[in-house]
Structures are given as structure tokens and as C-alpha cells.
Amino acid sequence: MFFPEGRVRVHLCGQPVDMRKSYDGLYALTRQVLQQNPLSGHLFVFINRRATQMKVLYWDRTGFCLWAKRLERGRFLPDWQKVVTREMDWTDLKLMLEGIVPGAQRKRYQVPEPAE
């Protein structure tokens, strides 16, 4: 599903989440921790303690969808101490998925130079 950029609301969970959770577990976290309605169609983002895995839960009128991404190198977040439960916009989520930290000039992963 593609989202119209201006209408998507993204909610980031500000605490580490066990990535063994699936639809029902993330539904419960959305209700209890984020205090949001999981059936609203918004995106709910959950990240593990090491910040190497991310799951995004959303409802698309026929059922729940779950996106998952696991990094081979780097992290989604530089430090859990600075993360709070908050609403972010679609652009911030796209930047986080690409490893770009707003306000910083570095990426989480750089392609190594080929050996000669």
C-alpha cells in the first residue's frame, strides 16, 4: 500500500520491544504503551533493544499488515536515552529506514572501499 504523504501519522514507541511479538503483541503495545487505536490506519513503529530490527504495524481496512526490517550493520537509533514515545511524520520514518539522522552529516553504514 502506498500512503499519501500528508495524511500518514506515524507513532514511534519510545521503549525497546521484543521482536518475537507479532500482530497480537504489537496490537496490545499500541493500546497500552502508545495509547492509540490500532484500527485507525496510522503506522506504529517498534524497535528492538539493540536498534537493529524494526517492525511497523498498521490496519488497512481488511486486516493488519506488518513490515519488518533487520539491519546487517548499523542501528536505527544512535541512543535509546534520547528516544521518547512520540508522533513523527512519514518523512522522518523514511529517513530512519535509510539510516539518515536529521541534524547529523553521517549515515549508519558506509560501503567499504574495494581492495586493489
N, C-alpha and C positions, 0 to 999 in steps of 0.2 A: 504494500500500500504506500502511496506517495502522499505526503502531507502538504497542504498549502502553508507556506512558511509563516504567515502572520497569525494563524489560528491555533497553532500547536502549543500546548502548555506542557512543559517538562518538569517533573518533580524529582529531585535528587535526594536519596536517603543519606543522611549525614552520619551514619554509623556503618561499620563493616557488616556484611551479610554473608551467611553460609551459602556457598554456591550450589550446595546439594538441594536447595529449595527449588521447587518448580512452581507451577501455576497456583496451587492452593496455598503454599507457604508464602509466596510473594503477594498473593491477594491479601492474606492476613496481615502482612507487614504494611501494606498500603493502607489498610484500615486502621491499624493500631499505631504505627510509628509516624506515618505521613499524615494520618487523619484525613484521608481523601477517599472519594468514591471510586473504586477500581473500574466501575462501569461507565465512567464519564467520557472515555475516549482519550484521556490525557496519557502521556508517556510517563512511566515510573521507572527510574533508574536505580539499580542496586549494584554495588561494587564490593568485592571481597576484601579481606583484611590486608593482603599483600598488594592490592590495587592492580592485579594483573588480569582479573576477569570482571566482566560487566554483563548484567542482564537487564533488558528493558521489557517491561510488561505493559500491554495495552489491550483494550477491548475494541473490536472493530465491527460491531453490530451483529456478528454471528458467533463470536467466541473470543477467547483470549488468544493473543499472539505473544510469543516470547522470542526476543532476539538475544543472542549470546555472542560475546566476543572474548577470546582469550589471547593475550599477548605472549609472544615468544621472548621478547626482550622489552625492557622498559616498564613503565607504570602509567596508569591513567591519572593518578593523583601523586603529586610530589610529597604531600604530608597530610595524614589524617587529622592532625591537630587543627588545621585551618578549615576543615570541611564541616559545614552545618547543613541540616535539612533545610532545603530551600527550593524555590521555584526558579528555574533558569529558562532561557529561551532555546529554540531549536538550533540556532547558530552556535551557542555555547556547547551543546551536545555534540554537534558535528566537529567542532574544534577539539573537544575532549577525545572523540573517537580517532581523530587524526594525530593526536599527540601534541597538539599545539596549546601551550599555556598562555592565555591572554596576559599581556604586560611583560612577557619574557621573550627573549630572542633565541630560544633554543627549542629543539624538538627532543622527544624522549629517546629516539633511536636514529642513528646515522648509519648509512650504508658504508661498510668498510671499503677502503681503497683496495683495488685489485693488486695482488703481488706480482711483481715483474720477474 
